């Protein structure tokens, strides 16, 4: 019984996390001024919820620290290839999918990643989401 409860709780957290990423996350690729190559970034933030962002960081097994600004907005910005890989695996393997604009944003993010050799070496970038 205890194992079934824990599994159900994990599924609930997983499904809610998709909704949170849909509402508060962003996927972007940009070219820094001082570097010739593009950089991929995944960002999640929320005001007055440091513990929530910390729980997300732990659940998704990402190494990036959380930034807390003067307005109490907690933000995690993922740029490391290994962290981006963890997010892609999580989104790909989750039966609950992103919807609407966030799904479009994520698909465009994946499309651009497929054109970036530095990411292709380390991440199995899915063809479909």
C-alpha positions as CSV (number, residue, x, y, z in Angstrom):
1,X,0.0,0.0,0.0
2,X,2.8,2.4,0.9
3,X,4.6,1.8,-2.4
4,X,1.3,2.4,-4.4
5,X,0.7,5.6,-2.5
6,X,4.3,6.9,-3.2
7,X,4.0,6.0,-6.9
8,X,0.6,7.8,-7.2
9,X,2.1,10.8,-5.4
10,X,5.1,10.9,-7.8
11,X,2.7,10.7,-10.8
12,X,0.7,13.7,-9.4
13,X,3.9,15.7,-8.9
14,X,5.1,14.8,-12.4
15,X,1.8,15.9,-14.0
16,X,1.6,19.1,-12.0
17,X,5.2,19.9,-13.0
18,X,4.1,19.8,-16.7
19,X,1.4,22.4,-15.9
20,X,3.9,24.6,-14.0
21,X,6.4,24.5,-16.9
22,X,3.6,25.4,-19.2
23,X,2.6,28.4,-17.1
24,X,5.9,29.6,-15.7
25,X,8.7,28.2,-18.0
26,X,10.3,29.3,-21.2
27,X,12.6,27.7,-23.8
28,X,15.0,30.0,-25.6
29,X,18.1,30.0,-27.8
30,X,20.2,33.0,-28.2
31,X,23.6,34.2,-29.3
32,X,25.6,36.0,-26.6
33,X,27.6,39.1,-27.7
34,X,31.0,37.7,-26.9
35,X,30.6,34.1,-28.2
36,X,30.2,32.9,-31.8
37,X,27.9,30.0,-31.0
38,X,24.3,29.9,-29.9
39,X,23.3,28.9,-26.3
40,X,20.2,27.0,-25.3
41,X,18.3,28.0,-22.1
42,X,15.4,26.7,-20.1
43,X,14.0,29.1,-17.5
44,X,11.4,28.6,-14.7
45,X,10.5,31.2,-12.2
46,X,7.9,32.1,-9.6
47,X,7.5,34.8,-7.0
48,X,7.3,33.9,-3.3
49,X,8.0,30.2,-4.0
50,X,11.7,29.5,-3.4
51,X,10.9,26.0,-1.9
52,X,8.8,25.1,-5.0
53,X,11.6,26.0,-7.4
54,X,14.0,24.1,-5.2
55,X,11.7,21.0,-5.2
56,X,11.6,21.2,-9.0
57,X,15.4,21.5,-9.2
58,X,15.8,18.4,-7.1
59,X,13.0,16.4,-8.8
60,X,14.5,17.1,-12.3
61,X,18.0,16.4,-11.1
62,X,19.5,19.7,-12.4
63,X,22.6,21.2,-11.0
64,X,22.0,24.9,-11.5
65,X,21.5,27.2,-8.5
66,X,18.4,29.2,-7.9
67,X,18.6,32.9,-8.2
68,X,16.4,35.0,-5.8
69,X,16.0,38.7,-6.7
70,X,15.0,41.7,-4.5
71,X,11.3,41.1,-5.4
72,X,11.5,37.6,-4.0
73,X,11.2,36.0,-7.5
74,X,13.0,32.6,-7.5
75,X,14.4,31.7,-10.9
76,X,16.4,28.8,-12.2
77,X,18.0,29.2,-15.6
78,X,19.3,26.0,-17.2
79,X,22.1,26.3,-19.7
80,X,24.3,23.2,-19.0
81,X,23.9,20.5,-21.6
82,X,23.3,17.9,-18.9
83,X,20.5,19.9,-17.3
84,X,18.8,20.6,-20.7
85,X,19.1,16.9,-21.4
86,X,17.3,16.0,-18.1
87,X,14.4,18.4,-19.0
88,X,14.1,17.0,-22.5
89,X,14.0,13.4,-21.2
90,X,11.4,14.4,-18.6
91,X,9.2,16.1,-21.2
92,X,9.6,13.3,-23.7
93,X,8.8,10.5,-21.3
94,X,5.9,12.1,-19.5
95,X,2.5,10.9,-20.7
96,X,1.1,14.4,-19.9
97,X,2.3,16.8,-22.7
98,X,2.7,20.6,-23.0
99,X,-0.2,22.3,-24.8
100,X,-0.8,25.4,-26.9
101,X,1.8,28.1,-27.1
102,X,4.2,26.3,-24.8
103,X,4.1,23.2,-26.9
104,X,4.9,25.3,-30.0
105,X,7.7,27.1,-28.1
106,X,9.2,23.8,-27.0
107,X,9.0,22.3,-30.6
108,X,10.7,25.4,-32.0
109,X,13.4,25.0,-29.3
110,X,14.0,21.4,-30.3
111,X,14.1,22.3,-34.0
112,X,16.8,24.9,-33.3
113,X,18.7,22.5,-31.0
114,X,18.9,19.9,-33.9
115,X,20.9,22.5,-35.8
116,X,23.5,23.0,-33.0
117,X,26.4,20.6,-33.2
118,X,27.5,21.2,-29.7
119,X,24.2,19.9,-28.4
120,X,23.8,17.1,-30.9
121,X,26.9,15.4,-29.6
122,X,25.5,15.0,-26.1
123,X,21.7,15.0,-26.3
124,X,19.4,12.6,-28.2
125,X,17.1,15.3,-29.5
126,X,13.6,13.9,-30.3
127,X,12.2,14.4,-33.8
128,X,8.7,14.7,-32.4
129,X,7.0,15.8,-29.2
